[in-house]
Amino acid sequence: MSLSLIRLAFVACLGIALAGCTSTASDTTMSGAPIASAATLATPAAFAPTDSAPGTFARAKPYFVEFRARSAMSYGHTFAVFGVLDQNGRVPTDANGVLIPNMTEVTGLHPASTSNVPYTIGHVLPVPSETGPSDGDTENAYMTARYRIDLTEAQYRDLVAFIRKKQSSSPVWHAVLYNCSAYVGDIAKHLGLKTPNSMLFPKEYINKLEELNS
């Protein structure tokens, strides 16, 4: 094996050891989540804030963003859920602990594929990404950490506009240079929050995010 190939392999292994994001189908499947198609993963929830959203004006801050980490076979995934709180002031889920799609939406950065190949390449070179949900993001069963911020309508609309701008910028995914935690960190910074090092593993990243802002 040539010296250049050895160096390339070393960089890839280093990225795998240090980075804080994964969203491949095989990772979540091994932890119990079903495989979804790339088209399904790229489709965001339909929720958008409206004046008629149930319970939205019963409290001063009826909207929310929740920064989350979930498990996977490697080091996990960091992402955000945003939407309108239910009538009890909680993040809306059904009886199975799955996010209710017409009241919530998921955003997170991950390779634009259910294949392991772009994910592996992304530990060396930037790869095309998706910024919607990845497999397992909507299920509480896979959550390892979460930190919620409640928002007024004005704050929420501003946040949604920022997220839409981030999504339209077509960011690339790289395990070290710009991973899922870095993407979530940009959203947190927009809210004026302090953010930890994006090289932390997802669970530690979210817990540290809460610690820094509590």
Secondary structure, DSSP 8 states (H G I E B T S, - for coil): --HHHHHHHHHHHHHHHH------HHHHHHTT-----HHHHH--------TTSTTTTSSS--EEEEEEEE--SSS-EEEEEEEE--TTSS--B-TTSBB-TTTEEEE--EESSSSHHHHHHTTTS-EEEE-S--TTTTBGGGEEEEEEEEE-HHHHHHHHHHHHHHHHT--EEBTTTB-HHHHHHHHHHHTT-----TTS-HHHHHHHHHHHT-
